[in-house]
């Protein structure tokens, strides 16, 4: 074999190896973080993650309250400066859900489609750079005024889609509870075949080390599933007492579950394409719920180290 032939053969083998080996940058799901505090962007531990995708909840009527509007402005300005791709998820009016019950007050009722559309357009005008939206957060849960109205959830999605052409939209966003499948089926009947991205909060599978609810979701909806809210829980009283070691282990389980379903499997209709860990900012001891990757003072918890190691292997 001549020297030229040897070089050609070596080049061919190198090319084949490059094609055969899966590149880290070509992972099948992307990673982000959900949080409500703009201080996250200034935290050195957050900056070292090089995360560009974040999720932020916005009450649909945020503009009616000066305090809420100020919070939204502060977060969005800081996110813009950080060049973050913000998934803005609209949600219920604040103060309407208390002690496990949703208020029946008139002010707490689900907004009309007209009112919702006006709110969307107002937000779009204020923040035209945002291109990723969720129609309504955790729509099937009792903390939301549309928990028993998937038709209205579909109407919100269609209104948002019309008002934000070219945007990526999480059509239906649900928590992994018993009504999830029935809610989604009714949603799909009213979404006119236009829903392509769906959000799932699969806390149960991640923290109880199962996969049933995630599989139900992937079996029910077509297209893409984004884990819009998920993570290892530090504290959820009375079910989970504070345990740093368990939180880190469940953070690892979160990635393991996403890895398993980041490509479409036989018999399932969709696959996981994004994961937003919730949350970044931890809470004081005694809080009923805490899934923060950091302590209240911003210092990283063990789960942060697990997240950082595993997120490094994924598109951020």
N, C-alpha and C positions, 0 to 999 in steps of 0.2 A: 504493500500500500504506500502510495506516495505521500509526501508531507502535506500536499494540498488536500488529498483525500482524507487524511487524518484530521486536518483542521475542519473540514466540512462536516465530518462525522461528529466531532466534538461539539461543534456549534449546534448540530441537529439534536444531539442528546441533551444539551443544555436547555434548548428551547422546549423540548418535550417535558423535561423536569419542571420547568417554570410553569408550563400549562397544567401539568398534573398536580402540582402542589398548591393547595388552597391558600390564597393570600389573606393575611389578617384583615387588610383593608376592604376585602370583598365579603365580609361576614354578612349573614342573611338578615340580621336585625340590628337596628341602631339604638344607641343608648342616650337617655336624657335624665333629667332630674326635675321633680315637681316641688315647688316651695312657694311660700307667700311673702318671703322676706327679701327685700332688695339687698340686704347686707350679705347675702350669700355670694354675690358677685365680687365682693371685696375680700372674701376669705381666701387666704393663701392656699389652704388645702383644696378648696373648690377650684381655684385657678390652675392648680397643678394637674387636675383631671383633664383639662382642655375640653370640657363638655360645652357644646354649643346649642344643644336642644334642651329647652326648659318648658315646663308646663305651669300655667298660672290661672287661677280661678277668678272670674270676674262676675259679681252679682249683676243680673241683667239690668238692674236699675241703679247701678253704681253712681251715676251722674246726679242723682237726686239728693245725695248726701255729701256735703263738703268734705267730711272726714274720709269717707270711702273713696271719693274722687281723688283726694290727695294721696291715698295709698296706691291707687292704680297708677297715677302719674309718676310717683316715685319709683315704682317697680319697672314700669315701661321705659322710663328715661334711662334707668341704669341698665336695663336689658339691651336697649338700643346701643348704648355706649360700649357694651361688651360684645356687640354684634351677634347676639343670641337669636336663634330661631325659636320664637315663643309660640307654643301651642296655647292659645287663649281659649279657655273653656268657660262658657257662660253657665251660670248656676242660679239657685234660688235667692230670693231676697233675704238678707241677713235678719236674724232675730225671729224667724217664723217657726223654727224647729227647736223645741225645748223639752228635755226630759222624755225623749222618745216619741213625742207627738208633734204633728205639724198643725200649726194654728189654723183655725177656720175664719180668722179675720179677713175682711174684704181685701185689705192691703196685701195679704199673703197669697191670694189666689194666683193661679197660673196666668201670666200675661196673655192677652189676645195675640193672635198672629200679627196683627197690625202693630201693636205696641212693641212686640219682640222685634219686628222688622225695623222699626224706627230706632230702637236701641242699637241694633247691629250696624245700621248705617251711621249712627252717631260715633260708634267706636271706630269704624272704618275710616271715617273722616279725620278723627283724632290721631289714628295710628295707621296710616296707609301702607307702611312697610311690613305690617303683619300679614302673613300669607297662610298661616296654619291655624285652624279653628276647630273647636268642638261645639256642636249645636247646644247640648245641655249635659251637664255633669251628673253622673250617677242617677239617670232618669228613673230607674225602677225602684229606688229606695224611698222609704217613708219620709225621709228628710226633704223630699222634693215634691212640689205641687202636682207633678205629672206622673207620680208613681203608679197611678191606676189609669193613665191616659196615654198609651203608646201612640195613638193617632195624633195627639197634639205634639208629641215628640217628633213624629215624622213631618208634621207641618212646619215645625221650627227648622228642621233640617232643610227642607225644600226652600224655605224663605231665606235661610242663610246662604244656601247654594246659589240662589238667584241674585242675592245682593253682593256676593263675593265670587264672581266668576274667575276661574283660574286658581282659586285657593284650594289647598288640601283641607278636607273637612271630615272630622270624626262624626259620622252620621248619628249613631246611637252609642251611648256610653252607659255601661251597666255594672252593677256590683254582683259578685258571684253568690247570689241568694236564690231561694227556691223558685221565684217567679221569673228568673232570667230567660229561660227558653220561651215561655209563653209570651212574655213581653216582647221579645225580639221578633217572634213570628208575627205578632199583630203589627209591630212596627214595619216590618218588611212588606206587609200587604198594603200599607199606606205610603210607602216611600217610592212607589212607581218605578222600581228597578234601578234607581239612581244611586243607591247607597253602596259604596265600595270600601269604605274604611270604618271599622267599628272599634270601640274602646271597651276594655275589660279591666276591672279591678279584682284580681284573683288572689286576694289576701288569704283565703282559706287554703287553697292549694299550696301556696308558698309556705305558710306557717304551720300547716298540719301535714305537710309532706305528702300531698296527694296530687292527682292530675284530673280528677273527674270533671270539675267545673270548667276547666280550661278546654277539655275535649268537647264538652257540651257546646261551648261557645264556638269552637272551630267547626263543629258539625252543623251548627245552626245558620251561620252567616257566611256569605260568599266574599271572596276578595282578601282583604288584609285585616288583621287584628292587631291593634296597638295596646300594649299593657299600659294604659294611660295612668294608672295608679297601682303600684305594687311595691312590695318591699318586706324586709324582715322586721317584725314588730318587736320593739324593746319592751313595751308595756301596753297591755290592753286589759283593763280591769273589768270584771273579775277573772277573765279567762286566762290571761297571761301576766304573771307577775314579772317585774323588772328583772331582766337577765341578759347581760351583755354578750355572753358566750352563745346563747341561743340565737340572739339577733344576728350575729355574724354567720352562724351556721345556716340560718334561713335566708340570708342574703346570698349565700352560695347556692342554695336551693332555687332561688329566684332565677339565677342565670341558667342553672341546669334545666329547669323547666322550659325556659325560652329556647335554649339550645335544641331541646328535643322537638320542638314544633316550629322551628324557623324555616322549614321547608314543608310543602304540602304532603301530607301522608294519605295513603289509600283510605278512602271512606270519609275523609274530612273535606270540607269545602273551602277552608281558608288556612292561612299561616300567620305566624307572629312576625311582624316586620319592625316593630319598635317596642322599647321598654323604657318607661319613665319611673325611676325609683322615687318613692315618696317616703320620707321627706328629707330635706337637708337639715333644717333647723330643729334641734332637740328641745324638749320641754323640761321644766323643773321636776324634781322628784315629787311624786304624788299625783301627777297628771294622769287622767284616765287613759289617754292614748298618747303614745310616743313611738315614732318610728324613725327619728332623726339619725342621720349618719354622724352628727356632731352633738356635743354637749351644749348646754345653754350658753356657755361662754365661747362657743365656736371651736373648741378643741375636738379633734377627731376621736370617734369611738372605734372599737375593734372592727365593727361592721364596715367602717369607711375603708380600712385597709383591704378587706375582702372585696369590696366594691371596686376599688381602684385597680386591684390586680386583675379582676375579671373583665372590667370595662375596657382595659387596655387592649384586649384581644378583639374588641368590637369597634365598629364605626361610631365615632362620637361627633 
